[in-house]
Amino acid sequence: MIIMSFYVLIITTITNPQSIAVTVSNITPELFEQLRSDYGLALSCPCSTISIPYKAFISNEVSFDPVCTSIFTSRQWIEALYLPNASAYLLIDFRSTASSQVSKDFL
């Protein structure tokens, strides 16, 4: 039984590959491609700094649609949509359904 246990232990030690972490600083794209072809999915690249400043490839330019600055988005206009007697109008009349199409939370 002891011999069998040693046999299993030796076989397990031989067949289990050991992994070694190697850190390479200032890696070039060519070296990365070579390492990727050699090691495949075992390769990891934990970046500690960014190479390109965000402002070099991200730009934010805000432009509002003219309706966003029109009277149709004002508090007065939205409150006017909430009519106490909206049910007095026909269903095809916008005044009867306007309050269900605009949320007061929008204000």
KEKE-895168 format. One record per residue (C-alpha): residue in three letters; residue number from 0; x, y, z. Coordinates in steps of 0.25 Angstrom, whole numbers, plus 5000, padded with zeros to 4 digits. Layout:
N
ala	NUM	X	Y	Z;
...
//
This chain:
107
met	0	5000	5000	5000;
ile	1	5011	5010	5003;
ile	2	5018	5006	4990;
met	3	5005	5009	4983;
ser	4	5004	5023	4990;
phe	5	5018	5027	4986;
tyr	6	5015	5023	4972;
val	7	5003	5031	4971;
leu	8	5010	5043	4978;
ile	9	5022	5042	4968;
ile	10	5013	5041	4955;
thr	11	5004	5053	4960;
thr	12	5017	5061	4962;
ile	13	5023	5058	4949;
thr	14	5010	5060	4941;
asn	15	5005	5073	4947;
pro	16	5012	5085	4940;
gln	17	5017	5096	4949;
ser	18	5014	5110	4945;
ile	19	5024	5121	4947;
ala	20	5020	5136	4946;
val	21	5030	5145	4939;
thr	22	5028	5160	4938;
val	23	5033	5167	4925;
ser	24	5034	5182	4926;
asn	25	5033	5191	4914;
ile	26	5028	5180	4905;
thr	27	5027	5183	4890;
pro	28	5016	5178	4881;
glu	29	5026	5169	4874;
leu	30	5030	5162	4887;
phe	31	5015	5161	4892;
glu	32	5011	5154	4879;
gln	33	5023	5144	4880;
leu	34	5019	5141	4894;
arg	35	5005	5140	4890;
ser	36	5008	5130	4880;
asp	37	5017	5122	4889;
tyr	38	5008	5122	4902;
gly	39	4994	5124	4896;
leu	40	4983	5126	4907;
ala	41	4993	5124	4918;
leu	42	4999	5138	4915;
ser	43	4993	5149	4923;
cys	44	4996	5164	4922;
pro	45	4992	5172	4935;
cys	46	4994	5186	4931;
ser	47	4999	5196	4942;
thr	48	4999	5208	4934;
ile	49	4992	5213	4921;
ser	50	5000	5216	4909;
ile	51	4991	5226	4902;
pro	52	4984	5237	4910;
tyr	53	4969	5236	4909;
lys	54	4968	5250	4903;
ala	55	4976	5244	4891;
phe	56	4965	5235	4887;
ile	57	4952	5239	4894;
ser	58	4945	5252	4892;
asn	59	4932	5257	4897;
glu	60	4924	5268	4890;
val	61	4910	5271	4896;
ser	62	4900	5276	4887;
phe	63	4885	5278	4890;
asp	64	4874	5276	4881;
pro	65	4866	5289	4879;
val	66	4854	5283	4885;
cys	67	4862	5281	4898;
thr	68	4863	5296	4900;
ser	69	4849	5299	4895;
ile	70	4836	5302	4903;
phe	71	4832	5288	4901;
thr	72	4842	5283	4912;
ser	73	4838	5294	4922;
arg	74	4831	5292	4935;
gln	75	4819	5300	4931;
trp	76	4817	5292	4919;
ile	77	4818	5279	4925;
glu	78	4809	5283	4937;
ala	79	4799	5288	4927;
leu	80	4798	5273	4921;
tyr	81	4792	5268	4934;
leu	82	4778	5273	4932;
pro	83	4768	5270	4943;
asn	84	4757	5268	4933;
ala	85	4765	5260	4922;
ser	86	4754	5249	4921;
ala	87	4745	5260	4916;
tyr	88	4752	5260	4903;
leu	89	4752	5249	4892;
leu	90	4763	5238	4892;
ile	91	4768	5244	4878;
asp	92	4770	5257	4885;
phe	93	4784	5259	4891;
arg	94	4780	5265	4903;
ser	95	4773	5253	4908;
thr	96	4785	5244	4907;
ala	97	4796	5254	4909;
ser	98	4798	5252	4924;
ser	99	4801	5237	4922;
gln	100	4812	5240	4911;
val	101	4820	5250	4920;
ser	102	4825	5247	4934;
lys	103	4824	5257	4945;
asp	104	4837	5251	4950;
phe	105	4844	5258	4937;
leu	106	4842	5271	4944;
//
